Amino acid sequence: ELDELLDGHLAQAASLLVAQQTHVDNDNDDDVMDVTSMHKYAPAVAFQVFHLGVLVMGSPNVGAAPMAGLTRGFATVSLADGESWRVFAARGDHSDVQVYVGERIHTRQEIVLTVLRGMLLPLLVALPLLAVLLWSSVRLVLAPLRKLSEQVSLRDPQALSPLPLEGLPTEMQSLVGELNALLARIALMVETERRFTADAAHELRTPIAAIRAQAQVAMGAGADEAQRRVALETTLAGCDRAARLVDQLLTLARLEVEGGDARAAGNTDLAAVAQGDAADLAQLELEAAPQSRVHAHEVLLAILLRNLLDNALRYAPDGARIQVSVQSEAGLVRLVVQDSGPGMSPANRERLGERFFRVLGHQQPGSGLGWSIVQRIATVTGAQLAVEQSVALGGLQVSVTWPRSAKMP
């Protein structure tokens, strides 16, 4: 770009000389001007003006011969002094005036180098200073982040306490706040699972110990076939209880992992699910309303109903009435399971859903996980769960209410 600028100056100077010489020729065609003395202090530049092929003005450092062989445009030539020159040629309108303006290449290069030195030297001095300032600024800004990173790296994997917010920039406080909220949720989940695992281990220890004891009784029964049979039947009952407990634990674990997809499987006819589960139980009374569709997975609804029925059958006395109804009203679908058993006190109803909670005085084996499963399914499917005394039958009544699905078959 600098070379182009210098070329532009040559072209402009040549145009001025052409215009000036044309004016002089119009006034007096016979005059010859000697202006070489004007350029004795400028050996790096030169010009020539020819009129009708005769040199009328020129610089003494380039002689009388034309500086270039062309009549118009730029050329790089080597003159008699051995130097390379950059020359621009221009011609008058009537082709009677020929002008050459030139500049030594060496001089142009010196100009370019001078300009570059003037630009680069300040940059060479300023860039290291700017780099140091930038590096210091970045270190200063990132110092709280490095400190936070060191604190996290030195933490014990079991430490889920909140990260400190003191000294952090405003821009980082929101991020650390969200991390603290995540840590709080993880801590709650870990504590819940730790307590659940401890309780589950305790509950599994009891049936396993009973199975072992009955197996030892069966082995020591000798010839007493009746005693051996009773011991083996008790062993089988203990195996059934342990298997049911493990099945419930697996169901809860699956719900914890897959709960977010519980409502993504489309709408389900709750009445059809209730009819299918109650078909094999002659003691059940079923009432199902049409168009009782809810937005939940059919398998989860079946598990929920099965656990409600299992609890009713286990804790209601023989011959008790168990009634299942599916109601549809005002945009809601309600599943109601009630029995004519002894019911439950308000204090015990408040504790329903606690894992491994069992009402005192009941002889039926169980772990209390059935209610935990019911509560979890109600939560992940968006249902409201209510436990109260049955007005119609006098026993326990469980109501599960969903918004009715907007999609109808």
LINVEN-V498398 format. One record per residue. N is the residue number from 1. RES is the residue in one letter. PHI is phi as a letter, one per 20 degrees, with the letter a starting at -180 (999 if undefined). OMEGA is omega in whole degrees, 0 to 359 (none if undefined). D_LAST is the distance of its C-alpha to the last C-alpha in Angstrom with 2 decimals. Layout:
N,RES,PHI,OMEGA,D_LAST
N,RES,PHI,OMEGA,D_LAST
This chain:
1,E,999,178,76.67
2,L,f,176,80.08
3,D,f,179,81.77
4,E,f,178,80.13
5,L,f,179,81.40
6,L,f,176,84.95
7,D,f,178,84.75
8,G,f,178,83.78
9,H,f,177,86.91
10,L,f,181,89.06
11,A,f,180,87.63
12,Q,f,179,88.16
13,A,f,179,91.75
14,A,f,180,92.49
15,S,f,178,91.19
16,L,f,179,93.42
17,L,f,178,96.44
18,V,f,181,95.80
19,A,f,181,95.62
20,Q,f,182,98.74
21,Q,f,178,100.79
22,T,f,179,99.87
23,H,f,180,101.14
24,V,f,182,104.37
25,D,f,180,104.98
26,N,f,180,104.62
27,D,f,184,107.29
28,N,b,183,109.76
29,D,f,186,109.19
30,D,e,183,112.34
31,D,e,174,111.62
32,V,c,185,110.56
33,M,e,176,109.06
34,D,d,182,109.68
35,V,c,183,107.08
36,T,f,181,106.94
37,S,f,180,108.44
38,M,f,189,105.27
39,H,d,182,103.37
40,K,f,179,105.79
41,Y,d,181,103.58
42,A,c,183,100.42
43,P,f,183,100.98
44,A,e,178,97.24
45,V,c,181,96.54
46,A,b,176,98.43
47,F,b,176,98.48
48,Q,b,176,100.44
49,V,c,180,100.99
50,F,d,174,102.51
51,H,c,183,103.80
52,L,l,177,104.54
53,G,n,181,104.49
54,V,d,179,106.95
55,L,f,179,106.02
56,V,d,176,106.67
57,M,b,178,104.93
58,G,a,178,103.68
59,S,e,183,103.45
60,P,f,187,106.41
61,N,e,180,104.25
62,V,c,177,102.86
63,G,m,185,106.00
64,A,e,180,106.45
65,A,f,178,104.27
66,P,g,183,100.75
67,M,f,182,98.26
68,A,b,182,95.74
69,G,e,181,95.83
70,L,e,181,92.95
71,T,d,179,93.20
72,R,b,174,89.76
73,G,n,185,87.14
74,F,e,175,87.09
75,A,b,174,88.90
76,T,d,187,89.83
77,V,c,174,93.48
78,S,d,184,96.30
79,L,e,185,99.51
80,A,f,180,103.13
81,D,f,180,102.78
82,G,n,181,100.38
83,E,e,173,97.47
84,S,e,182,94.09
85,W,c,171,93.33
86,R,d,189,90.31
87,V,d,172,91.60
88,F,d,181,90.19
89,A,d,178,91.99
90,A,c,184,91.92
91,R,c,179,93.82
92,G,f,183,95.02
93,D,f,182,93.83
94,H,d,178,97.03
95,S,m,177,97.13
96,D,e,180,100.52
97,V,d,177,99.31
98,Q,c,183,97.78
99,V,c,173,96.65
100,Y,c,174,95.69
101,V,c,184,94.32
102,G,c,178,93.87
103,E,b,180,93.02
104,R,f,178,93.72
105,I,f,181,90.69
106,H,f,179,92.05
107,T,f,178,92.11
108,R,f,180,88.54
109,Q,f,177,87.49
110,E,f,178,89.37
111,I,f,180,87.57
112,V,f,181,84.19
113,L,f,179,85.14
114,T,f,179,86.43
115,V,f,180,83.21
116,L,f,178,81.14
117,R,f,179,83.33
118,G,f,179,82.94
119,M,e,188,79.16
120,L,f,182,78.65
121,L,g,176,81.14
122,P,f,179,79.43
123,L,f,180,76.09
124,L,f,177,77.55
125,V,f,186,78.80
126,A,f,185,75.71
127,L,f,177,73.02
128,P,g,178,74.12
129,L,f,178,74.30
130,L,f,179,70.85
131,A,f,179,69.52
132,V,f,179,71.10
133,L,f,180,69.75
134,L,f,180,66.24
135,W,f,179,66.36
136,S,f,180,67.66
137,S,f,180,65.01
138,V,f,178,62.18
139,R,f,180,63.64
140,L,f,181,64.02
141,V,f,184,60.45
142,L,e,181,59.00
143,A,g,177,61.27
144,P,f,179,58.74
145,L,f,177,56.09
146,R,f,179,58.59
147,K,f,178,59.47
148,L,f,179,55.84
149,S,f,178,55.36
150,E,f,179,58.42
151,Q,f,180,57.17
152,V,f,182,53.83
153,S,f,181,55.62
154,L,e,182,57.97
155,R,f,171,55.30
156,D,f,180,54.65
157,P,g,181,51.17
158,Q,e,182,50.64
159,A,e,181,51.64
160,L,d,178,48.57
161,S,f,183,50.46
162,P,f,175,49.89
163,L,f,182,51.86
164,P,f,178,54.58
165,L,d,184,54.05
166,E,f,176,57.74
167,G,n,181,59.46
168,L,e,174,56.36
169,P,f,181,55.96
170,T,g,182,53.41
171,E,f,182,51.34
172,M,e,185,51.05
173,Q,f,179,50.43
174,S,f,179,46.78
175,L,f,180,46.22
176,V,f,176,48.13
177,G,f,177,46.31
178,E,f,176,42.95
179,L,f,178,44.54
180,N,f,177,45.77
181,A,f,177,42.32
182,L,f,178,41.02
183,L,f,179,43.98
184,A,f,178,43.26
185,R,f,178,39.68
186,I,f,180,41.01
187,A,f,178,43.76
188,L,f,180,41.38
189,M,f,180,39.19
190,V,f,179,42.33
191,E,f,178,43.79
192,T,f,181,40.65
193,E,f,178,40.44
194,R,f,178,44.20
195,R,f,179,44.08
196,F,f,180,41.11
197,T,f,179,42.96
198,A,f,179,46.10
199,D,f,180,44.36
200,A,f,178,42.52
201,A,f,179,45.85
202,H,f,182,47.43
203,E,f,179,44.77
204,L,f,180,44.92
205,R,f,183,48.70
206,T,f,179,48.77
207,P,f,179,46.95
208,I,f,177,48.74
209,A,f,179,52.08
210,A,f,178,51.31
211,I,f,180,50.42
212,R,f,181,53.68
213,A,f,181,55.69
214,Q,f,176,54.35
215,A,f,177,54.96
216,Q,f,177,58.55
217,V,f,180,58.90
218,A,f,179,57.74
219,M,f,182,60.23
220,G,e,183,63.04
221,A,f,180,62.36
222,G,m,182,64.86
223,A,e,182,65.23
224,D,f,183,63.19
225,E,f,181,60.12
226,A,f,179,58.51
227,Q,f,179,58.81
228,R,f,182,57.41
229,R,f,178,54.41
230,V,f,180,53.65
231,A,f,180,53.99
232,L,f,177,51.66
233,E,f,177,49.02
234,T,f,177,49.30
235,T,f,179,49.04
236,L,f,178,45.81
237,A,f,177,44.38
238,G,f,177,45.40
239,C,f,179,43.75
240,D,f,180,40.49
241,R,f,179,40.73
242,A,f,179,41.50
243,A,f,180,38.65
244,R,f,179,36.18
245,L,f,179,37.67
246,V,f,179,37.39
247,D,f,179,33.75
248,Q,f,178,33.01
249,L,f,178,35.03
250,L,f,178,33.14
251,T,f,178,29.79
252,L,f,179,31.14
253,A,f,179,32.53
254,R,f,179,29.25
255,L,f,179,27.51
256,E,f,183,30.33
257,V,e,188,29.88
258,E,d,185,26.11
259,G,f,181,25.18
260,G,f,181,24.57
261,D,d,187,21.63
262,A,f,184,19.98
263,R,d,185,17.30
264,A,e,186,16.92
265,A,e,180,14.74
266,G,n,182,11.26
267,N,e,186,9.26
268,T,c,177,9.95
269,D,e,183,9.66
270,L,f,179,13.29
271,A,f,179,13.92
272,A,f,178,13.37
273,V,f,180,15.68
274,A,f,179,18.17
275,Q,f,179,18.32
276,G,f,181,18.98
277,D,f,184,21.72
278,A,e,186,23.31
279,A,f,184,23.51
280,D,e,183,26.93
281,L,d,186,28.47
282,A,f,185,30.00
283,Q,e,181,31.33
284,L,e,173,27.98
285,E,d,187,26.61
286,L,d,172,22.82
287,E,c,184,20.94
288,A,c,178,17.16
289,A,e,177,15.26
290,P,f,179,11.77
291,Q,l,180,9.01
292,S,d,184,11.11
293,R,d,179,9.28
294,V,c,181,11.92
295,H,e,181,12.66
296,A,b,181,14.91
297,H,f,182,15.78
298,E,f,181,15.18
299,V,f,180,18.89
300,L,f,178,20.16
301,L,f,179,18.42
302,A,f,178,19.93
303,I,f,179,23.28
304,L,f,182,23.30
305,L,f,181,22.69
306,R,f,179,25.19
307,N,f,176,27.82
308,L,f,179,27.45
309,L,f,180,27.86
310,D,f,178,30.70
311,N,f,180,32.56
312,A,f,181,32.21
313,L,f,183,33.47
314,R,f,191,36.28
315,Y,d,173,37.73
316,A,e,181,37.24
317,P,f,178,40.16
318,D,g,180,40.01
319,G,n,180,38.67
320,A,f,177,36.80
321,R,e,176,33.56
322,I,c,185,30.42
323,Q,d,177,27.41
324,V,d,179,23.85
325,S,c,175,21.47
326,V,d,185,18.04
327,Q,d,179,18.09
328,S,c,182,15.79
329,E,b,173,17.91
330,A,l,178,18.85
331,G,m,181,16.15
332,L,c,172,17.05
333,V,c,186,15.99
334,R,c,173,19.19
335,L,d,182,20.25
336,V,c,174,23.74
337,V,c,181,26.12
338,Q,c,181,29.53
339,D,c,180,32.56
340,S,d,180,35.92
341,G,f,183,37.98
342,P,f,180,40.73
343,G,m,186,38.41
344,M,b,180,39.61
345,S,f,179,41.96
346,P,g,180,40.80
347,A,f,179,42.82
348,N,f,178,41.10
349,R,f,178,37.64
350,E,f,183,38.51
351,R,e,179,39.25
352,L,f,182,36.06
353,G,o,174,34.49
354,E,f,183,37.91
355,R,f,178,38.17
356,F,m,173,40.49
357,F,e,177,40.99
358,R,c,180,41.61
359,V,f,179,42.70
360,L,f,177,46.36
361,G,n,179,47.29
362,H,e,181,44.35
363,Q,e,182,45.49
364,Q,f,177,42.14
365,P,f,179,42.03
366,G,r,183,39.54
367,S,c,183,39.38
368,G,m,181,37.17
369,L,f,180,34.82
370,G,g,179,31.89
371,W,f,177,31.81
372,S,f,179,32.16
373,I,f,179,29.09
374,V,g,180,27.08
375,Q,f,182,28.40
376,R,f,179,27.72
377,I,f,177,24.05
378,A,f,181,23.65
379,T,f,186,25.39
380,V,f,178,23.52
381,T,e,177,20.03
382,G,m,182,21.26
383,A,d,174,21.60
384,Q,d,183,24.56
385,L,d,179,26.58
386,A,c,179,28.95
387,V,c,183,31.51
388,E,b,177,33.58
389,Q,e,181,35.33
390,S,f,177,33.36
391,V,f,185,34.54
392,A,f,186,33.36
393,L,d,177,34.57
394,G,n,181,37.15
395,G,e,181,36.17
396,L,e,177,33.99
397,Q,c,178,30.58
398,V,d,179,28.18
399,S,d,177,25.27
400,V,c,187,22.71
401,T,c,177,20.71
402,W,d,166,17.94
403,P,f,181,16.50
404,R,f,181,13.00
405,S,f,179,10.51
406,A,f,181,9.97
407,K,e,179,6.73
408,M,d,182,3.80
409,P,f,none,0.00
